Amino acid sequence: MTIILCSFLFVLIVVLFNIIAKTLFGTIMASGLRARATIELTGAMLGEIVVLVLLVLYLKLRGIGLRQLGLWVPAPARGWLAATIIAGLFIWFNLALPLRNQQNLTEVSLFHIYNSLTAGVIAGFVEEIIFRGFFMTDLAKAGFGKTVQVTISAILYGLVHSAWGFTSGTFTMQMVGGAVIGTGIFGVFCSMCTAK
């Protein structure tokens, strides 16, 4: 129940920050796709940082630190190799995503670097702590095996990413399905790297 509530709060806070960013910087967003993508991503990342702070406060109340979720715990070389490959693919995907079907997709620019690193580093760090560290640890403590931990974590990871359809104003079942399935599959690979 805790992980479902956490997923709901994650979506609520990230969407709220996305809306706030779009409201505050609406005139800049009107200048084009790049400005819109940057503002929406920045708002979402600020929301994710707030979720992380709230999670740390919640864990502190329970007497748990991020180390118990796996942060700063030595990992085997194969885990680092898998995580590096997955992170590289995620950064590449985020580099390409905002300008899919646009010219100059391969250009190296401040826009691409900022958005890729923001999504890759902030989202990668925060989402790994929440969806792999917190969720999988909570499920393990509840007595669930690795398969259930990986599956539930991946499903919730995919579902929370469907919120992009609502915030972008381009909600379609096809897009939401793609977001859920694509990030769910990505979540499976990330979860497999952290399954204990």
Secondary structure as UniProt FT lines:
FT   HELIX           2..24
FT   HELIX           26..29
FT   TURN            30..31
FT   HELIX           33..61
FT   TURN            62..63
FT   HELIX           66..69
FT   TURN            70..72
FT   HELIX           77..96
FT   HELIX           97..99
FT   TURN            100..101
FT   TURN            103..106
FT   HELIX           110..117
FT   HELIX           118..123
FT   HELIX           124..127
FT   HELIX           128..134
FT   HELIX           135..141
FT   TURN            142..143
FT   HELIX           146..161
FT   HELIX           163..168
FT   HELIX           173..194
//
